[in-house]
Amino acid sequence: MRRGALLATTLLAGLLLTPTAPATAEATATELVAQADAAPTPILNWATCTEPGLDRFQCATARVPLDYAKPDGATLDLAVVRQPATDSDRRIGTLFSAAGGPGGSGIDAARDIGLGSPELAQRFDLVTFDQRGIGRSAQVRCFADTAAQEDFWSRYAPLPTSQRQYDDLERLSRELADSCAAHSGELLPHLTTVDAARDLDLLRRAVGDAALTYAGGSYASYLGEMYGALFGERVRALRLGAMIEPVGYTEYTLTSLAEAAIGTEQVLTEFARLCAEAGSPRCAFAGGEVRARNLALLDRLREGPITVGSGDAARPVTYAEFLHAQVFLLYDPEYWPTLGTLLAEVDRGADGDPGTVAAILDTTPLTAAFMTSFTAITCADVRLPKDPGLWPTLARVIESAAPTFGSYWLYPVQACGAWHSPADGYPQRYTGPWTLNTDTPALLTNARFDPATPLFRAEHAHQIVGNARLVVLDGYGHTTSSTCTRELGDAYLIDLTLPAPGTTCPADRAPFT
């Protein structure tokens, strides 16, 4: 086990023995697949999308069971989009993809960044969807209207720095759990990734593919792992990146969160080193001990907001939004100069540029809809303590391993401690085995320095799923790629060609260059 994983496991070993969820009978893969097979195949009536920004795609709706244990019962509609293959004579089939999070919209991602490389677009129909509970596919509703939702999330600050703030967070977590149960009580028990994987199999059937070709990163890698564990004999290719380690995520969630925080710490340390090496003006925060200056800035923010600029244009910056912006900007090394600018301007306080700070912070918010879906799906999937009084202790333990980002990864899921789980638990919940019984091994990729899914977890995931090849991108970022990883990924998806074991890909460019 790598150092980060060992440290987190050692620190949390005692706490992981605390009961975190009621014991329930969990289904086997055979039972879960049988329920999916009993559901009718959706009919996809494709037509040009009418929503602004989507007119280059075709849209359809897939009707799937709300509860796969009752395949002929209530249903929900999944929104699906397709980009038909441009070379119909050489078309292989359909390449499915999904968004990360959980809570991200696959359709929004298609609109904003597209669905695949030109090579993939030639050979596949490129298809994505909004997962159940997200966006256009039965979005989780926790409030009477959008105004009430926005008001709640404006008050929800998941990074308490005092007992009063923690008490407020604990109260708001209960409020969120109660409100979600009141407005989406019928939907919430059916938002597990098992349900999403079975939806994916129905979509595979609906497009007529005998076997699934799928690509997904971050949380969407977990969806791919789940599909492979349940439907391995129906897999053509799984290309997964920014790896979620399924056992830790599902069963040892606290350790998984601690490991994510350790990964973020490692990448921040690399940012500080490379910022100092780059110097000013390539990194505006260069000078002195960059890491120590950053920590001092965070200590100031814990005491209260820092006001950047003066007069009517002044911009107060809070600890929570500043820390979130740091994590967001660490996700892609192309953003690292922007992070350096943010640090420098906030550090200058009244002498800083409020317009620059506002422009950066306004590009990094988490939307209310995302947070609602993220919470509902996460709480359906993972095991977390129900005792509210335990959470500050958990934060202190995780922070002993990851002092800067421990609370950042822990507190956003605190609502799961108050969540209205079904009385009989989640009978569709799946906890393994995770071995991929696929004809072709999966292709896994992970950056060496990933701030959300650290490499040591990808290596562990590789060991768990077994039938896979792991390619390491010798660089930085979360779900980032390079010419090398894209070419290997396209060759795998098109020709089922696997790279040699132990393959490492160079990054296209270094940070701050």
C-alpha positions as a Python dict, from the first residue, in 0.01 Angstrom:
ca = {
    (1, 'M'): (0, 0, 0),
    (2, 'R'): (135, 345, -88),
    (3, 'R'): (226, 596, 180),
    (4, 'G'): (-83, 817, 145),
    (5, 'A'): (-324, 527, 160),
    (6, 'L'): (-142, 370, 454),
    (7, 'L'): (-146, 695, 649),
    (8, 'A'): (-517, 754, 596),
    (9, 'T'): (-605, 395, 681),
    (10, 'T'): (-398, 402, 1000),
    (11, 'L'): (-554, 726, 1120),
    (12, 'L'): (-910, 618, 1051),
    (13, 'A'): (-893, 249, 1139),
    (14, 'G'): (-1062, 290, 1475),
    (15, 'L'): (-1334, 521, 1350),
    (16, 'L'): (-1418, 287, 1063),
    (17, 'L'): (-1529, 29, 1318),
    (18, 'T'): (-1812, 263, 1421),
    (19, 'P'): (-2144, 145, 1271),
    (20, 'T'): (-2228, 381, 988),
    (21, 'A'): (-2542, 231, 839),
    (22, 'P'): (-2800, -29, 933),
    (23, 'A'): (-2714, -380, 823),
    (24, 'T'): (-2923, -483, 524),
    (25, 'A'): (-2929, -774, 286),
    (26, 'E'): (-2750, -663, -29),
    (27, 'A'): (-2823, -810, -368),
    (28, 'T'): (-2590, -1026, -572),
    (29, 'A'): (-2486, -936, -924),
    (30, 'T'): (-2702, -1219, -1057),
    (31, 'E'): (-3012, -1079, -885),
    (32, 'L'): (-2944, -723, -998),
    (33, 'V'): (-2888, -827, -1359),
    (34, 'A'): (-3202, -1041, -1360),
    (35, 'Q'): (-3410, -743, -1248),
    (36, 'A'): (-3265, -530, -1527),
    (37, 'D'): (-3326, -802, -1784),
    (38, 'A'): (-3692, -812, -1683),
    (39, 'A'): (-3739, -445, -1774),
    (40, 'P'): (-3865, -355, -2121),
    (41, 'T'): (-3617, -212, -2370),
    (42, 'P'): (-3668, 166, -2409),
    (43, 'I'): (-3767, 302, -2747),
    (44, 'L'): (-3551, 596, -2857),
    (45, 'N'): (-3720, 831, -3103),
    (46, 'W'): (-3430, 1047, -3216),
    (47, 'A'): (-3492, 1402, -3336),
    (48, 'T'): (-3280, 1715, -3369),
    (49, 'C'): (-3242, 1874, -3027),
    (50, 'T'): (-3434, 2198, -2983),
    (51, 'E'): (-3262, 2319, -2666),
    (52, 'P'): (-3023, 2610, -2731),
    (53, 'G'): (-2665, 2493, -2774),
    (54, 'L'): (-2764, 2134, -2855),
    (55, 'D'): (-2880, 2174, -3214),
    (56, 'R'): (-2581, 1974, -3347),
    (57, 'F'): (-2707, 1669, -3156),
    (58, 'Q'): (-3007, 1442, -3172),
    (59, 'C'): (-3219, 1404, -2859),
    (60, 'A'): (-3438, 1124, -2728),
    (61, 'T'): (-3601, 1009, -2407),
    (62, 'A'): (-3552, 664, -2256),
    (63, 'R'): (-3822, 537, -2021),
    (64, 'V'): (-3675, 316, -1748),
    (65, 'P'): (-3813, 163, -1427),
    (66, 'L'): (-3804, 378, -1118),
    (67, 'D'): (-3756, 62, -911),
    (68, 'Y'): (-3593, -229, -1091),
    (69, 'A'): (-3748, -466, -838),
    (70, 'K'): (-4079, -363, -999),
    (71, 'P'): (-3990, -348, -1369),
    (72, 'D'): (-4352, -299, -1474),
    (73, 'G'): (-4422, -32, -1213),
    (74, 'A'): (-4355, 341, -1204),
    (75, 'T'): (-4104, 482, -1454),
    (76, 'L'): (-3882, 782, -1505),
    (77, 'D'): (-3751, 941, -1823),
    (78, 'L'): (-3380, 970, -1901),
    (79, 'A'): (-3269, 1248, -2135),
    (80, 'V'): (-3024, 1115, -2397),
    (81, 'V'): (-2828, 1288, -2676),
    (82, 'R'): (-2650, 1140, -2978),
    (83, 'Q'): (-2396, 1255, -3234),
    (84, 'P'): (-2421, 1004, -3522),
    (85, 'A'): (-2100, 858, -3663),
    (86, 'T'): (-1966, 1064, -3951),
    (87, 'D'): (-1833, 757, -4137),
    (88, 'S'): (-2137, 531, -4149),
    (89, 'D'): (-1960, 269, -4363),
    (90, 'R'): (-1694, 215, -4095),
    (91, 'R'): (-1921, 263, -3795),
    (92, 'I'): (-1836, 30, -3505),
    (93, 'G'): (-2134, 101, -3282),
    (94, 'T'): (-2215, 337, -2997),
    (95, 'L'): (-1967, 495, -2756),
    (96, 'F'): (-2142, 587, -2433),
    (97, 'S'): (-2005, 841, -2188),
    (98, 'A'): (-2123, 992, -1862),
    (99, 'A'): (-2035, 1292, -1647),
    (100, 'G'): (-1852, 1299, -1316),
    (101, 'G'): (-1958, 1428, -980),
    (102, 'P'): (-2186, 1258, -905),
    (103, 'G'): (-2416, 1536, -1010),
    (104, 'G'): (-2265, 1641, -1341),
    (105, 'S'): (-2483, 1652, -1650),
    (106, 'G'): (-2359, 1450, -1946),
    (107, 'I'): (-2571, 1663, -2177),
    (108, 'D'): (-2430, 1989, -2042),
    (109, 'A'): (-2080, 1847, -2093),
    (110, 'A'): (-2167, 1755, -2452),
    (111, 'R'): (-2291, 2108, -2513),
    (112, 'D'): (-1988, 2274, -2353),
    (113, 'I'): (-1692, 2056, -2455),
    (114, 'G'): (-1822, 1800, -2706),
    (115, 'L'): (-1838, 1422, -2693),
    (116, 'G'): (-1514, 1289, -2837),
    (117, 'S'): (-1220, 1324, -3072),
    (118, 'P'): (-1270, 1347, -3451),
    (119, 'E'): (-1140, 990, -3482),
    (120, 'L'): (-1400, 859, -3237),
    (121, 'A'): (-1672, 1070, -3398),
    (122, 'Q'): (-1603, 898, -3731),
    (123, 'R'): (-1637, 543, -3600),
    (124, 'F'): (-1901, 568, -3327),
    (125, 'D'): (-2236, 718, -3256),
    (126, 'L'): (-2137, 927, -2953),
    (127, 'V'): (-2408, 908, -2686),
    (128, 'T'): (-2438, 1058, -2341),
    (129, 'F'): (-2719, 1116, -2096),
    (130, 'D'): (-2819, 1283, -1775),
    (131, 'Q'): (-2807, 1016, -1505),
    (132, 'R'): (-3124, 963, -1303),
    (133, 'G'): (-3166, 1238, -1045),
    (134, 'I'): (-2966, 1488, -1251),
    (135, 'G'): (-3063, 1774, -1479),
    (136, 'R'): (-3313, 1669, -1744),
    (137, 'S'): (-3355, 1316, -1600),
    (138, 'A'): (-3584, 1352, -1298),
    (139, 'Q'): (-3367, 1614, -1127),
    (140, 'V'): (-3380, 1570, -750),
    (141, 'R'): (-3608, 1836, -604),
    (142, 'C'): (-3555, 1942, -244),
    (143, 'F'): (-3732, 2276, -237),
    (144, 'A'): (-4060, 2430, -343),
    (145, 'D'): (-3901, 2640, -616),
    (146, 'T'): (-3571, 2761, -755),
    (147, 'A'): (-3568, 3068, -531),
    (148, 'A'): (-3596, 2853, -217),
    (149, 'Q'): (-3322, 2623, -347),
    (150, 'E'): (-3084, 2910, -419),
    (151, 'D'): (-3157, 3065, -80),
    (152, 'F'): (-3075, 2740, 100),
    (153, 'W'): (-2745, 2682, -78),
    (154, 'S'): (-2643, 3043, -20),
    (155, 'R'): (-2670, 2971, 355),
    (156, 'Y'): (-2509, 2627, 341),
    (157, 'A'): (-2138, 2669, 417),
    (158, 'P'): (-1978, 2322, 441),
    (159, 'L'): (-1646, 2439, 589),
    (160, 'P'): (-1712, 2536, 952),
    (161, 'T'): (-1428, 2708, 1135),
    (162, 'S'): (-1606, 2752, 1470),
    (163, 'Q'): (-1854, 2564, 1688),
    (164, 'R'): (-2127, 2809, 1593),
    (165, 'Q'): (-2065, 2749, 1225),
    (166, 'Y'): (-2064, 2374, 1281),
    (167, 'D'): (-2396, 2396, 1468),
    (168, 'D'): (-2539, 2592, 1174),
    (169, 'L'): (-2407, 2332, 930),
    (170, 'E'): (-2551, 2044, 1129),
    (171, 'R'): (-2890, 2218, 1144),
    (172, 'L'): (-2885, 2293, 771),
    (173, 'S'): (-2784, 1934, 694),
    (174, 'R'): (-3094, 1811, 876),
    (175, 'E'): (-3301, 2073, 696),
    (176, 'L'): (-3168, 1953, 360),
    (177, 'A'): (-3233, 1589, 439),
    (178, 'D'): (-3588, 1662, 556),
    (179, 'S'): (-3665, 1885, 258),
    (180, 'C'): (-3531, 1636, 3),
    (181, 'A'): (-3738, 1359, 160),
    (182, 'A'): (-4048, 1579, 150),
    (183, 'H'): (-4010, 1677, -215),
    (184, 'S'): (-3839, 1370, -370),
    (185, 'G'): (-3915, 1090, -128),
    (186, 'E'): (-4028, 848, -399),
    (187, 'L'): (-3713, 903, -607),
    (188, 'L'): (-3438, 905, -341),
    (189, 'P'): (-3428, 528, -271),
    (190, 'H'): (-3355, 463, -640),
    (191, 'L'): (-3051, 682, -706),
    (192, 'T'): (-2768, 437, -644),
    (193, 'T'): (-2498, 384, -904),
    (194, 'V'): (-2637, 30, -937),
    (195, 'D'): (-2955, 189, -1072),
    (196, 'A'): (-2753, 407, -1310),
    (197, 'A'): (-2556, 104, -1435),
    (198, 'R'): (-2879, -80, -1508),
    (199, 'D'): (-3009, 226, -1690),
    (200, 'L'): (-2691, 216, -1897),
    (201, 'D'): (-2756, -145, -1989),
    (202, 'L'): (-3107, -57, -2102),
    (203, 'L'): (-2961, 220, -2318),
    (204, 'R'): (-2717, -32, -2467),
    (205, 'R'): (-3010, -254, -2556),
    (206, 'A'): (-3205, 43, -2691),
    (207, 'V'): (-2934, 135, -2946),
    (208, 'G'): (-2897, -228, -3052),
    (209, 'D'): (-2538, -291, -2940),
    (210, 'A'): (-2457, -646, -2833),
    (211, 'A'): (-2181, -517, -2605),
    (212, 'L'): (-2111, -185, -2436),
    (213, 'T'): (-1834, 57, -2532),
    (214, 'Y'): (-1798, 316, -2258),
    (215, 'A'): (-1568, 600, -2151),
    (216, 'G'): (-1589, 786, -1822),
    (217, 'G'): (-1371, 968, -1573),
    (218, 'S'): (-1382, 1051, -1202),
    (219, 'Y'): (-1721, 941, -1061),
    (220, 'A'): (-1807, 815, -1410),
    (221, 'S'): (-1518, 569, -1373),
    (222, 'Y'): (-1709, 421, -1078),
    (223, 'L'): (-2017, 388, -1298),
    (224, 'G'): (-1799, 200, -1548),
    (225, 'E'): (-1659, -23, -1273),
    (226, 'M'): (-2012, -95, -1155),
    (227, 'Y'): (-2128, -183, -1505),
    (228, 'G'): (-1828, -409, -1558),
    (229, 'A'): (-1883, -587, -1227),
    (230, 'L'): (-2250, -650, -1301),
    (231, 'F'): (-2254, -692, -1679),
    (232, 'G'): (-1897, -799, -1759),
    (233, 'E'): (-2000, -1041, -2033),
    (234, 'R'): (-2174, -751, -2211),
    (235, 'V'): (-1868, -525, -2227),
    (236, 'R'): (-1675, -451, -2546),
    (237, 'A'): (-1448, -181, -2400),
    (238, 'L'): (-1421, 27, -2081),
    (239, 'R'): (-1194, 330, -2093),
    (240, 'L'): (-1186, 475, -1742),
    (241, 'G'): (-985, 767, -1606),
    (242, 'A'): (-923, 958, -1281),
    (243, 'M'): (-1002, 639, -1100),
    (244, 'I'): (-1242, 585, -813),
    (245, 'E'): (-1136, 287, -599),
    (246, 'P'): (-1467, 101, -560),
    (247, 'V'): (-1417, -80, -228),
    (248, 'G'): (-1299, 232, -50),
    (249, 'Y'): (-1568, 452, -204),
    (250, 'T'): (-1851, 215, -119),
    (251, 'E'): (-1747, 55, 210),
    (252, 'Y'): (-1471, 269, 365),
    (253, 'T'): (-1591, 611, 264),
    (254, 'L'): (-1413, 801, 540),
    (255, 'T'): (-1079, 655, 439),
    (256, 'S'): (-1159, 733, 76),
    (257, 'L'): (-1228, 1097, 165),
    (258, 'A'): (-905, 1118, 364),
    (259, 'E'): (-710, 978, 70),
    (260, 'A'): (-865, 1236, -164),
    (261, 'A'): (-761, 1511, 78),
    (262, 'I'): (-407, 1372, 95),
    (263, 'G'): (-395, 1378, -285),
    (264, 'T'): (-503, 1742, -288),
    (265, 'E'): (-231, 1828, -36),
    (266, 'Q'): (29, 1660, -257),
    (267, 'V'): (-77, 1857, -563),
    (268, 'L'): (-85, 2186, -372),
    (269, 'T'): (272, 2116, -261),
    (270, 'E'): (367, 2060, -625),
    (271, 'F'): (192, 2383, -723),
    (272, 'A'): (394, 2571, -462),
    (273, 'R'): (721, 2416, -580),
    (274, 'L'): (658, 2486, -947),
    (275, 'C'): (526, 2836, -878),
    (276, 'A'): (847, 2919, -694),
    (277, 'E'): (1055, 2773, -978),
    (278, 'A'): (858, 2961, -1245),
    (279, 'G'): (893, 3293, -1064),
    (280, 'S'): (706, 3612, -1140),
    (281, 'P'): (533, 3702, -1368),
    (282, 'R'): (452, 3343, -1474),
    (283, 'C'): (330, 3278, -1119),
    (284, 'A'): (214, 3596, -949),
    (285, 'F'): (242, 3440, -602),
    (286, 'A'): (608, 3344, -642),
    (287, 'G'): (849, 3467, -379),
    (288, 'G'): (949, 3334, -40),
    (289, 'E'): (804, 3006, 83),
    (290, 'V'): (495, 2973, -137),
    (291, 'R'): (336, 2686, 57),
    (292, 'A'): (388, 2859, 393),
    (293, 'R'): (249, 3187, 261),
    (294, 'N'): (-56, 3007, 127),
    (295, 'L'): (-116, 2842, 466),
    (296, 'A'): (-80, 3178, 640),
    (297, 'L'): (-339, 3322, 404),
    (298, 'L'): (-579, 3040, 485),
    (299, 'D'): (-525, 3099, 858),
    (300, 'R'): (-626, 3462, 809),
    (301, 'L'): (-939, 3357, 622),
    (302, 'R'): (-1039, 3116, 899),
    (303, 'E'): (-1055, 3416, 1129),
    (304, 'G'): (-1291, 3595, 892),
    (305, 'P'): (-1330, 3720, 533),
    (306, 'I'): (-1054, 3920, 367),
    (307, 'T'): (-1175, 4225, 178),
    (308, 'V'): (-995, 4277, -152),
    (309, 'G'): (-988, 4636, -272),
    (310, 'S'): (-1171, 4926, -114),
    (311, 'G'): (-1480, 5137, -160),
    (312, 'D'): (-1787, 5026, -350),
    (313, 'A'): (-1589, 4782, -566),
    (314, 'A'): (-1440, 4593, -270),
    (315, 'R'): (-1488, 4214, -276),
    (316, 'P'): (-1503, 4016, 51),
    (317, 'V'): (-1353, 3668, 15),
    (318, 'T'): (-1458, 3389, 251),
    (319, 'Y'): (-1257, 3090, 362),
    (320, 'A'): (-1501, 2844, 202),
    (321, 'E'): (-1511, 3002, -144),
    (322, 'F'): (-1136, 3060, -144),
    (323, 'L'): (-1054, 2700, -53),
    (324, 'H'): (-1301, 2566, -310),
    (325, 'A'): (-1145, 2789, -576),
    (326, 'Q'): (-801, 2651, -492),
    (327, 'V'): (-917, 2294, -540),
    (328, 'F'): (-1103, 2376, -861),
    (329, 'L'): (-800, 2554, -1008),
    (330, 'L'): (-569, 2267, -911),
    (331, 'Y'): (-782, 2036, -1131),
    (332, 'D'): (-609, 2156, -1448),
    (333, 'P'): (-248, 2283, -1466),
    (334, 'E'): (-358, 2534, -1729),
    (335, 'Y'): (-540, 2710, -1444),
    (336, 'W'): (-235, 2723, -1217),
    (337, 'P'): (-127, 3073, -1327),
    (338, 'T'): (-482, 3185, -1244),
    (339, 'L'): (-448, 3028, -900),
    (340, 'G'): (-123, 3218, -850),
    (341, 'T'): (-302, 3541, -940),
    (342, 'L'): (-589, 3467, -700),
    (343, 'L'): (-348, 3399, -414),
    (344, 'A'): (-152, 3716, -483),
    (345, 'E'): (-454, 3945, -507),
    (346, 'V'): (-624, 3810, -194),
    (347, 'D'): (-295, 3832, -6),
    (348, 'R'): (-273, 4201, -97),
    (349, 'G'): (-609, 4267, 71),
    (350, 'A'): (-712, 4631, 39),
    (351, 'D'): (-441, 4683, -225),
    (352, 'G'): (-562, 4389, -434),
    (353, 'D'): (-773, 4401, -750),
    (354, 'P'): (-1133, 4312, -660),
    (355, 'G'): (-1236, 4280, -1024),
    (356, 'T'): (-974, 4014, -1091),
    (357, 'V'): (-1068, 3823, -776),
    (358, 'A'): (-1440, 3838, -852),
    (359, 'A'): (-1383, 3720, -1209),
    (360, 'I'): (-1188, 3417, -1085),
    (361, 'L'): (-1423, 3323, -801),
    (362, 'D'): (-1731, 3363, -1021),
    (363, 'T'): (-1599, 3093, -1257),
    (364, 'T'): (-1565, 2832, -980),
    (365, 'P'): (-1901, 2803, -802),
    (366, 'L'): (-2087, 2478, -744),
    (367, 'T'): (-2445, 2515, -866),
    (368, 'A'): (-2741, 2442, -642),
    (369, 'A'): (-2868, 2173, -880),
    (370, 'F'): (-2529, 1999, -882),
    (371, 'M'): (-2501, 1999, -504),
    (372, 'T'): (-2854, 1863, -466),
    (373, 'S'): (-2789, 1573, -703),
    (374, 'F'): (-2440, 1514, -562),
    (375, 'T'): (-2578, 1479, -211),
    (376, 'A'): (-2868, 1251, -306),
    (377, 'I'): (-2659, 1009, -514),
    (378, 'T'): (-2365, 1005, -273),
    (379, 'C'): (-2589, 935, 26),
    (380, 'A'): (-2747, 643, -162),
    (381, 'D'): (-2409, 490, -246),
    (382, 'V'): (-2181, 523, 55),
    (383, 'R'): (-2157, 446, 424),
    (384, 'L'): (-2119, 742, 661),
    (385, 'P'): (-2187, 790, 1034),
    (386, 'K'): (-2535, 890, 1144),
    (387, 'D'): (-2411, 1047, 1468),
    (388, 'P'): (-2390, 1428, 1415),
    (389, 'G'): (-2165, 1475, 1716),
    (390, 'L'): (-1900, 1252, 1561),
    (391, 'W'): (-1829, 1472, 1259),
    (392, 'P'): (-1603, 1731, 1425),
    (393, 'T'): (-1394, 1441, 1558),
    (394, 'L'): (-1378, 1292, 1209),
    (395, 'A'): (-1267, 1628, 1074),
    (396, 'R'): (-984, 1651, 1326),
    (397, 'V'): (-865, 1300, 1243),
    (398, 'I'): (-869, 1359, 868),
    (399, 'E'): (-705, 1698, 912),
    (400, 'S'): (-419, 1532, 1100),
    (401, 'A'): (-337, 1363, 767),
    (402, 'A'): (-447, 1648, 539),
    (403, 'P'): (-455, 1976, 735),
    (404, 'T'): (-548, 2203, 446),
    (405, 'F'): (-814, 1998, 269),
    (406, 'G'): (-941, 1738, 519),
    (407, 'S'): (-1259, 1928, 607),
    (408, 'Y'): (-1306, 2030, 244),
    (409, 'W'): (-1361, 1666, 146),
    (410, 'L'): (-1552, 1561, 458),
    (411, 'Y'): (-1816, 1822, 532),
    (412, 'P'): (-1992, 1842, 192),
    (413, 'V'): (-2130, 1492, 259),
    (414, 'Q'): (-2239, 1562, 616),
    (415, 'A'): (-2603, 1567, 508),
    (416, 'C'): (-2568, 1190, 459),
    (417, 'G'): (-2553, 1167, 838),
    (418, 'A'): (-2911, 1295, 854),
    (419, 'W'): (-3033, 1139, 529),
    (420, 'H'): (-3371, 964, 516),
    (421, 'S'): (-3252, 623, 402),
    (422, 'P'): (-3521, 363, 328),
    (423, 'A'): (-3633, 166, 632),
    (424, 'D'): (-3499, -154, 477),
    (425, 'G'): (-3181, 13, 351),
    (426, 'Y'): (-3091, -5, -16),
    (427, 'P'): (-3160, -365, -120),
    (428, 'Q'): (-3005, -298, -462),
    (429, 'R'): (-2677, -185, -304),
    (430, 'Y'): (-2374, -370, -443),
    (431, 'T'): (-2042, -406, -262),
    (432, 'G'): (-1853, -647, -485),
    (433, 'P'): (-1682, -851, -607),
    (434, 'W'): (-1542, -594, -849),
    (435, 'T'): (-1336, -819, -1075),
    (436, 'L'): (-1394, -735, -1441),
    (437, 'N'): (-1494, -1053, -1622),
    (438, 'T'): (-1466, -890, -1963),
    (439, 'D'): (-1326, -1031, -2286),
    (440, 'T'): (-1104, -726, -2333),
    (441, 'P'): (-925, -573, -2034),
    (442, 'A'): (-1031, -224, -1933),
    (443, 'L'): (-800, 70, -1999),
    (444, 'L'): (-740, 286, -1690),
    (445, 'T'): (-560, 622, -1685),
    (446, 'N'): (-461, 852, -1400),
    (447, 'A'): (-233, 1151, -1362),
    (448, 'R'): (66, 1107, -1134),
    (449, 'F'): (-48, 1414, -938),
    (450, 'D'): (-429, 1420, -929),
    (451, 'P'): (-591, 1648, -667),
    (452, 'A'): (-909, 1440, -634),
    (453, 'T'): (-824, 1082, -731),
    (454, 'P'): (-460, 1028, -633),
    (455, 'L'): (-248, 777, -818),
    (456, 'F'): (-216, 537, -524),
    (457, 'R'): (-594, 491, -535),
    (458, 'A'): (-583, 424, -909),
    (459, 'E'): (-317, 161, -847),
    (460, 'H'): (-539, 1, -584),
    (461, 'A'): (-838, 12, -819),
    (462, 'H'): (-623, -159, -1082),
    (463, 'Q'): (-548, -440, -837),
    (464, 'I'): (-915, -476, -741),
    (465, 'V'): (-1067, -490, -1090),
    (466, 'G'): (-783, -711, -1210),
    (467, 'N'): (-853, -739, -1580),
    (468, 'A'): (-716, -399, -1683),
    (469, 'R'): (-415, -196, -1794),
    (470, 'L'): (-317, 121, -1608),
    (471, 'V'): (-150, 407, -1796),
    (472, 'V'): (3, 686, -1586),
    (473, 'L'): (3, 1040, -1722),
    (474, 'D'): (329, 1187, -1596),
    (475, 'G'): (172, 1518, -1509),
    (476, 'Y'): (-90, 1702, -1310),
    (477, 'G'): (-466, 1746, -1290),
    (478, 'H'): (-798, 1568, -1256),
    (479, 'T'): (-937, 1400, -1571),
    (480, 'T'): (-660, 1573, -1767),
    (481, 'S'): (-516, 1412, -2078),
    (482, 'S'): (-231, 1447, -2325),
    (483, 'T'): (-172, 1363, -2688),
    (484, 'C'): (-30, 1029, -2574),
    (485, 'T'): (-323, 930, -2351),
    (486, 'R'): (-576, 1041, -2613),
    (487, 'E'): (-406, 840, -2887),
    (488, 'L'): (-384, 531, -2666),
    (489, 'G'): (-746, 576, -2562),
    (490, 'D'): (-871, 613, -2918),
    (491, 'A'): (-674, 307, -3035),
    (492, 'Y'): (-821, 106, -2751),
    (493, 'L'): (-1180, 212, -2816),
    (494, 'I'): (-1156, 170, -3194),
    (495, 'D'): (-931, -135, -3236),
    (496, 'L'): (-928, -280, -2880),
    (497, 'T'): (-550, -228, -2883),
    (498, 'L'): (-397, -224, -2536),
    (499, 'P'): (-75, -44, -2441),
    (500, 'A'): (207, -243, -2287),
    (501, 'P'): (193, -299, -1910),
    (502, 'G'): (353, -14, -1718),
    (503, 'T'): (306, 243, -1994),
    (504, 'T'): (365, 605, -1891),
    (505, 'C'): (257, 902, -2102),
    (506, 'P'): (428, 1242, -2098),
    (507, 'A'): (226, 1558, -2046),
    (508, 'D'): (198, 1791, -2344),
    (509, 'R'): (331, 2084, -2144),
    (510, 'A'): (452, 2165, -1795),
    (511, 'P'): (264, 2403, -1564),
    (512, 'F'): (351, 2774, -1594),
    (513, 'T'): (500, 2729, -1943),
}
